[in-house]
Amino acid sequence: MDFFCKYLLNRKIKRRLNLQRRQRKFQNLKGINTVLVLFDVEDCADVEDFVKILKLSGKRVLAVAFKYRKIANYPFDIEFIVTEKDINFTKSETVSAIETMLEGNIFDLVVDMVRNDNPLMKYVLVSANALLKVGIHKSNLHIHDILILSPSGEENTSVKEFGKQIIYYLSTIS
């Protein structure tokens, strides 16, 4: 990843965080209608179970995935696939399309299932106008409203386990 592009992207993230004035609302799974899910394509099979549960409970789910390498088949519809070449966000059609999609939507929930510190997916996360943002603890920036740690205290929670925990916590919030 180009150091200069990464630097500019991190500056843009911090600027958005400083200017961001979004309404926050903790709500349970029943009150959530629209969900944006961010993840790595490598975790597609684990995310599929989470997306199925959400769709079966009547939620509208949009998925944005980051792809490091070629993967032939995806088990469910992914709205956008972001790649490392999109890091040069000033020229990226994919990032422009994502920004356009995010401008017109307010999500009830954004779930950040990206396990590593990926500046491009972090930019998508901070750009999303959402009432509730849930994620895996991996960054010092205050982006998420709820952070989920692994039950064993390990840093590397599986995405499948993370999805189960999100469903559990959102089902018990009153």
MIZALO-690014 format. One record per atom (N, C-alpha, C): residue in three letters; x, y, z. Coordinates in steps of 0.05 Angstrom, whole numbers, always signed. Each point is the difference from the previous one (the first is absolute). Example, Ala and Ser with C-alpha at 12.3 -4.5 7.8 and 13.67 -1.06 7.14 Angstrom:
<atoms>
> ala,+264,-114,+156 .
> ala,-18,+24,+0 .
> ala,+18,+24,+0 .
> ser,-7,+21,-14 .
> ser,+16,+24,+1 .
> ser,-15,+22,+14 .
</atoms>
This chain:
<atoms>
> met,+17,-24,+0 .
> met,-17,+24,+0 .
> met,+18,+25,+0 .
> asp,-6,+18,-17 .
> asp,+15,+25,-3 .
> asp,-2,+16,+26 .
> phe,+24,+7,+11 .
> phe,+1,+14,+26 .
> phe,-15,+27,-2 .
> phe,+4,+15,-22 .
> phe,-12,+26,-2 .
> phe,-30,-1,-1 .
> cys,-11,-20,-16 .
> cys,-29,-3,-1 .
> cys,-11,-8,+27 .
> lys,+14,-18,+14 .
> lys,-9,-8,+27 .
> lys,+0,+24,+19 .
> tyr,+21,+16,-2 .
> tyr,+1,+24,+17 .
> tyr,-23,+19,-6 .
> leu,-6,+5,-25 .
> leu,-23,+18,-8 .
> leu,-26,-12,+10 .
> leu,-3,-26,-3 .
> leu,-25,-13,+8 .
> leu,-3,+2,+30 .
> asn,+21,-4,+16 .
> asn,-2,+2,+29 .
> asn,-6,+29,+8 .
> arg,+10,+20,-14 .
> arg,-7,+28,+6 .
> arg,-29,+5,-6 .
> lys,-10,-11,-22 .
> lys,-28,+3,-7 .
> lys,-18,-13,+21 .
> ile,+8,-23,+10 .
> ile,-15,-14,+21 .
> ile,-2,+17,+25 .
> lys,+22,+11,+9 .
> lys,+1,+17,+24 .
> lys,-17,+25,-4 .
> arg,+1,+12,-24 .
> arg,-16,+24,-5 .
> arg,-30,-7,+1 .
> arg,-7,-22,-12 .
> arg,-29,-8,+1 .
> arg,-9,-6,+29 .
> leu,+17,-12,+15 .
> leu,-7,-6,+28 .
> leu,-3,+26,+16 .
> asn,+17,+20,-5 .
> asn,-2,+25,+14 .
> asn,-25,+16,-8 .
> leu,-8,-2,-25 .
> leu,-23,+15,-9 .
> leu,-27,-15,+2 .
> gln,+2,-25,+6 .
> gln,-24,-17,+1 .
> gln,-19,+7,+23 .
> arg,-24,+4,-7 .
> arg,-21,+6,+20 .
> arg,-24,-18,-7 .
> arg,+3,-25,+7 .
> arg,-21,-19,-6 .
> arg,-16,-6,+25 .
> gln,-26,-6,-5 .
> gln,-17,-8,+22 .
> gln,+6,-29,+7 .
> arg,+4,-5,+26 .
> arg,+6,-27,+9 .
> arg,-25,-11,+15 .
> lys,-6,-25,-5 .
> lys,-23,-12,+12 .
> lys,+5,-30,+4 .
> phe,+0,-9,+25 .
> phe,+3,-28,+7 .
> phe,-27,-13,-3 .
> gln,-2,-19,-17 .
> gln,-26,-14,-4 .
> gln,+5,-30,-2 .
> asn,-22,-14,+6 .
> asn,+3,-29,-2 .
> asn,-5,-10,-28 .
> leu,+4,-26,-4 .
> leu,-2,-12,-26 .
> leu,-27,+4,-13 .
> lys,-22,+1,+16 .
> lys,-26,+4,-11 .
> lys,-4,+27,-12 .
> gly,+13,+20,+11 .
> gly,-3,+28,-10 .
> gly,+18,+7,-23 .
> ile,+17,-18,-8 .
> ile,+19,+5,-22 .
> ile,-12,-10,-26 .
> asn,+1,+18,-21 .
> asn,-11,-8,-26 .
> asn,+22,-1,-21 .
> thr,+19,+18,+0 .
> thr,+21,+1,-20 .
> thr,+28,-4,+12 .
> val,+15,-18,-12 .
> val,+27,-7,+10 .
> val,+21,+2,-22 .
> leu,+22,+12,+7 .
> leu,+23,+1,-18 .
> leu,+21,-18,+13 .
> val,+10,-20,-14 .
> val,+20,-19,+10 .
> val,+26,+4,-15 .
> leu,+22,+5,+15 .
> leu,+27,+4,-12 .
> leu,+17,-24,+8 .
> phe,+14,-12,-19 .
> phe,+16,-24,+6 .
> phe,+21,-5,-21 .
> asp,+18,-18,+6 .
> asp,+20,-10,-19 .
> asp,-12,-23,-16 .
> val,+4,-1,-26 .
> val,-11,-21,-17 .
> val,+9,-28,+10 .
> glu,+24,-1,+12 .
> glu,+10,-25,+10 .
> glu,-18,-12,+22 .
> asp,-15,+17,+13 .
> asp,-19,-9,+21 .
> asp,-28,-3,-10 .
> cys,-3,-1,-26 .
> cys,-27,-1,-13 .
> cys,-18,-23,+10 .
> ala,+11,-23,+3 .
> ala,-15,-23,+9 .
> ala,-11,+4,+29 .
> asp,+17,+12,+17 .
> asp,-9,+6,+28 .
> asp,-20,+22,+1 .
> val,+3,+20,-17 .
> val,-19,+23,+0 .
> val,-27,-9,-12 .
> glu,+1,-20,-18 .
> glu,-25,-9,-12 .
> glu,-21,-8,+20 .
> asp,+8,-15,+21 .
> asp,-19,-8,+21 .
> asp,-12,+24,+14 .
> phe,+16,+20,+6 .
> phe,-10,+24,+13 .
> phe,-20,+15,-18 .
> val,+7,+3,-26 .
> val,-18,+13,-19 .
> val,-26,-15,-3 .
> lys,+1,-27,-1 .
> lys,-24,-16,-2 .
> lys,-19,+5,+24 .
> ile,+11,+0,+24 .
> ile,-16,+5,+24 .
> ile,-14,+27,-2 .
> leu,+15,+20,-9 .
> leu,-11,+27,-2 .
> leu,-22,+1,-21 .
> lys,+4,-12,-23 .
> lys,-20,+0,-21 .
> lys,-24,-16,+7 .
> leu,+4,-22,+14 .
> leu,-24,-16,+9 .
> leu,-17,+15,+20 .
> ser,+12,+18,+15 .
> ser,-15,+16,+19 .
> ser,-10,+26,-13 .
> gly,+0,+1,-27 .
> gly,-12,+23,-14 .
> gly,+17,+24,-4 .
> lys,+26,-1,+5 .
> lys,+17,+23,-2 .
> lys,+10,+3,-29 .
> arg,+3,+25,-9 .
> arg,+12,+6,-26 .
> arg,+30,+3,+5 .
> val,+16,-17,-13 .
> val,+28,-2,+6 .
> val,+16,+8,-25 .
> leu,+18,+19,+3 .
> leu,+19,+7,-21 .
> leu,+28,-9,+10 .
> ala,+15,-13,-18 .
> ala,+26,-10,+7 .
> ala,+22,+14,-16 .
> val,+21,+8,+13 .
> val,+24,+12,-13 .
> val,+24,-17,+10 .
> ala,+14,-11,-19 .
> ala,+23,-18,+7 .
> ala,+26,+11,-11 .
> phe,+21,-6,+14 .
> phe,+27,+7,-9 .
> phe,+13,-26,-10 .
> lys,+13,+1,-24 .
> lys,+12,-23,-12 .
> lys,+30,+4,-2 .
> tyr,+15,-17,+13 .
> tyr,+30,+0,-2 .
> tyr,+9,-17,-24 .
> arg,-14,-21,-5 .
> arg,+8,-18,-22 .
> arg,-25,-11,-14 .
> lys,+4,-14,-22 .
> lys,-22,-10,-16 .
> lys,-15,-22,+15 .
> ile,-25,+2,+1 .
> ile,-18,-21,+10 .
> ile,-22,-3,-21 .
> ala,-4,-24,-9 .
> ala,-18,-4,-24 .
> ala,-29,+4,+7 .
> asn,-11,-13,+19 .
> asn,-29,+0,+5 .
> asn,-6,+12,+27 .
> tyr,-22,+15,+1 .
> tyr,-9,+12,+25 .
> tyr,-27,-13,+6 .
> pro,-4,-9,+25 .
> pro,-24,-14,+7 .
> pro,-25,+17,+2 .
> phe,+3,+27,+0 .
> phe,-24,+18,+1 .
> phe,+7,+25,-15 .
> asp,-20,+17,-4 .
> asp,+3,+25,-15 .
> asp,+16,+20,+16 .
> ile,+21,+10,-12 .
> ile,+16,+21,+12 .
> ile,-4,+25,-16 .
> glu,-8,+22,+13 .
> glu,-6,+25,-14 .
> glu,+25,+11,-14 .
> phe,+22,+2,+15 .
> phe,+25,+11,-11 .
> phe,+23,-17,+10 .
> ile,+20,-3,-18 .
> ile,+25,-14,+8 .
> ile,+22,+21,-5 .
> val,+14,+6,+22 .
> val,+22,+20,+0 .
> val,+26,-16,-1 .
> thr,+19,+10,-16 .
> thr,+26,-13,-2 .
> thr,+22,+20,+7 .
> glu,+25,-10,+2 .
> glu,+22,+17,+7 .
> glu,+4,+23,-20 .
> lys,-7,-4,-25 .
> lys,+4,+21,-20 .
> lys,-19,+24,+6 .
> asp,-21,-5,+16 .
> asp,-19,+21,+8 .
> asp,+12,+18,+22 .
> ile,+23,-7,+11 .
> ile,+13,+16,+20 .
> ile,+5,+28,-11 .
> asn,+6,+2,-26 .
> asn,+3,+26,-13 .
> asn,-28,+10,-5 .
> phe,-14,+8,+22 .
> phe,-28,+6,+0 .
> phe,-7,+25,-18 .
> thr,+20,+16,-7 .
> thr,-7,+23,-16 .
> thr,-7,-8,-29 .
> lys,+9,-24,-8 .
> lys,-6,-9,-27 .
> lys,-18,-25,-1 .
> ser,-9,-9,+23 .
> ser,-14,-25,+2 .
> ser,-30,+3,-6 .
> glu,-10,-14,-20 .
> glu,-28,+0,-7 .
> glu,-16,-15,+22 .
> thr,+12,-21,+11 .
> thr,-13,-15,+21 .
> thr,-5,+17,+25 .
> val,+20,+15,+9 .
> val,-4,+17,+23 .
> val,-20,+22,-5 .
> ser,+0,+11,-24 .
> ser,-20,+20,-8 .
> ser,-28,-11,+1 .
> ala,-3,-24,-10 .
> ala,-26,-13,+1 .
> ala,-9,-6,+28 .
> ile,+18,-9,+17 .
> ile,-6,-5,+28 .
> ile,-8,+26,+14 .
> glu,+15,+22,-5 .
> glu,-7,+26,+12 .
> glu,-28,+9,-8 .
> thr,-6,-4,-26 .
> thr,-27,+8,-10 .
> thr,-21,-17,+14 .
> met,+4,-26,+3 .
> met,-19,-17,+14 .
> met,-3,+8,+29 .
> leu,+22,+7,+13 .
> leu,-2,+7,+28 .
> leu,-13,+27,+5 .
> glu,+3,+19,-19 .
> glu,-12,+27,+3 .
> glu,-30,-2,+2 .
> gly,-12,-18,-15 .
> gly,-29,-1,+0 .
> gly,-13,-18,+20 .
> asn,+15,-12,+17 .
> asn,-11,-20,+19 .
> asn,+7,+6,+29 .
> ile,-19,-5,+17 .
> ile,+5,-1,+29 .
> ile,-5,-29,+8 .
> phe,+21,-12,+11 .
> phe,-2,-28,+8 .
> phe,-7,-1,+30 .
> asp,-16,-20,+7 .
> asp,-6,-4,+28 .
> asp,+25,-12,+14 .
> leu,+15,-16,-15 .
> leu,+23,-14,+11 .
> leu,+22,-3,-21 .
> val,+25,+5,+8 .
> val,+23,-7,-16 .
> val,+16,-19,+17 .
> val,+6,-23,-12 .
> val,+16,-21,+13 .
> val,+27,-1,-14 .
> asp,+21,+6,+15 .
> asp,+28,-1,-11 .
> asp,+12,-26,+8 .
> met,+1,-19,-19 .
> met,+11,-27,+5 .
> met,+28,-2,-12 .
> val,+13,+22,-7 .
> val,+27,+0,-10 .
> val,+19,-4,+23 .
> arg,+16,-21,-1 .
> arg,+16,-7,+23 .
> arg,+26,+15,+2 .
> asn,+11,+10,-22 .
> asn,+25,+14,+1 .
> asn,-5,+30,-3 .
> asp,+20,+16,+4 .
> asp,-2,+29,-1 .
> asp,+2,+8,-30 .
> asn,-22,+3,-14 .
> asn,+0,+6,-28 .
> asn,-11,+28,-4 .
> pro,+17,+19,-8 .
> pro,-8,+28,-2 .
> pro,-23,+5,-20 .
> leu,-1,-15,-21 .
> leu,-21,+4,-20 .
> leu,-27,-8,+12 .
> met,-1,-23,+13 .
> met,-26,-9,+12 .
> met,-7,+18,+24 .
> lys,+21,+10,+14 .
> lys,-5,+19,+22 .
> lys,-13,+26,-11 .
> tyr,+9,+8,-24 .
> tyr,-11,+24,-13 .
> tyr,-30,-5,-6 .
> val,-6,-23,-11 .
> val,-28,-7,-6 .
> val,-16,+0,+26 .
> leu,+11,-11,+22 .
> leu,-13,+0,+26 .
> leu,-6,+28,+10 .
> val,+19,+17,+0 .
> val,-4,+28,+11 .
> val,-19,+16,-19 .
> ser,-1,-7,-25 .
> ser,-17,+14,-19 .
> ser,-29,-8,+2 .
> ala,-5,-24,+11 .
> ala,-28,-10,+2 .
> ala,-15,+15,+21 .
> asn,-24,+10,-7 .
> asn,-17,+13,+19 .
> asn,-18,-22,+12 .
> ala,+7,-6,+25 .
> ala,-14,-23,+13 .
> ala,-7,+8,+29 .
> leu,-22,-11,+9 .
> leu,-9,+5,+27 .
> leu,+17,-15,+20 .
> leu,+10,-24,-9 .
> leu,+16,-17,+18 .
> leu,+22,-13,-16 .
> lys,+25,+2,+10 .
> lys,+23,-12,-13 .
> lys,+13,-20,+20 .
> val,+2,-25,-10 .
> val,+10,-22,+17 .
> val,+25,-11,-14 .
> gly,+21,-6,+16 .
> gly,+24,-11,-13 .
> gly,+17,-16,+19 .
> ile,+20,-13,-12 .
> ile,+20,-15,+15 .
> ile,+20,+21,+10 .
> his,+9,-3,+25 .
> his,+19,+19,+11 .
> his,+27,-4,-14 .
> lys,+9,+21,-14 .
> lys,+26,-1,-14 .
> lys,+13,+27,-4 .
> ser,-13,+21,+9 .
> ser,+11,+27,-6 .
> ser,-5,+18,+24 .
> asn,+17,+20,+2 .
> asn,-3,+20,+21 .
> asn,-19,+22,-7 .
> leu,-8,+2,-26 .
> leu,-19,+21,-8 .
> leu,-27,-7,+11 .
> his,-15,+20,+7 .
> his,-27,-4,+12 .
> his,-20,+0,-23 .
> ile,-2,-22,-14 .
> ile,-18,-2,-23 .
> ile,-25,-16,+8 .
> his,+3,-21,+15 .
> his,-22,-18,+6 .
> his,-15,+9,+25 .
> asp,-25,-6,+1 .
> asp,-16,+5,+24 .
> asp,+2,-23,+19 .
> ile,+2,-24,-11 .
> ile,+3,-25,+16 .
> ile,+24,-15,-12 .
> leu,+19,-7,+18 .
> leu,+23,-16,-8 .
> leu,-4,-28,+12 .
> ile,+6,-20,-15 .
> ile,-3,-28,+9 .
> ile,+28,-12,+3 .
> leu,+6,-10,+23 .
> leu,+25,-14,+4 .
> leu,-6,-30,+0 .
> ser,+20,-16,-5 .
> ser,-5,-29,+0 .
> ser,-5,-9,+29 .
> pro,-17,-21,+3 .
> pro,-6,-9,+27 .
> pro,+25,-10,+15 .
> ser,+19,-10,-15 .
> ser,+24,-10,+13 .
> ser,+21,+22,+5 .
> gly,-5,+24,-10 .
> gly,+19,+22,+3 .
> gly,+21,+0,-22 .
> glu,-2,-18,-19 .
> glu,+19,-1,-22 .
> glu,-5,+23,-19 .
> glu,+20,+8,-14 .
> glu,-3,+21,-20 .
> glu,-14,-10,-25 .
> asn,+5,-24,-8 .
> asn,-11,-11,-25 .
> asn,-26,-16,+3 .
> thr,-21,+14,+4 .
> thr,-26,-13,+1 .
> thr,-8,-7,-28 .
> ser,-11,-24,-4 .
> ser,-9,-8,-27 .
> ser,-24,+17,-7 .
> val,-3,+5,-26 .
> val,-22,+16,-10 .
> val,-26,-13,+6 .
> lys,-1,-27,-2 .
> lys,-24,-15,+6 .
> lys,-9,+5,+29 .
> glu,+19,-2,+19 .
> glu,-5,+4,+28 .
> glu,-9,+29,+5 .
> phe,+13,+19,-13 .
> phe,-7,+28,+2 .
> phe,-29,+5,-9 .
> gly,-8,-13,-22 .
> gly,-28,+3,-9 .
> gly,-20,-11,+20 .
> lys,+7,-23,+12 .
> lys,-18,-11,+21 .
> lys,-3,+19,+24 .
> gln,+23,+12,+8 .
> gln,-1,+18,+22 .
> gln,-16,+25,-6 .
> ile,+2,+10,-24 .
> ile,-16,+24,-8 .
> ile,-30,-7,+2 .
> ile,-8,-22,-12 .
> ile,-28,-8,+1 .
> ile,-9,-3,+29 .
> tyr,+17,-12,+17 .
> tyr,-7,-3,+29 .
> tyr,-4,+27,+13 .
> tyr,+20,+18,-3 .
> tyr,-2,+25,+14 .
> tyr,-23,+18,-10 .
> leu,-4,+0,-26 .
> leu,-22,+16,-11 .
> leu,-27,-12,+7 .
> ser,-2,-26,+5 .
> ser,-25,-12,+8 .
> ser,-6,+6,+30 .
> thr,+21,+5,+16 .
> thr,-5,+5,+28 .
> thr,-2,+29,+8 .
> ile,+8,+18,-18 .
> ile,-3,+29,+6 .
> ile,-29,+6,+1 .
> ser,-8,+15,+20 .
> ser,-29,+7,+2 .
> ser,-5,+29,-5 .
</atoms>
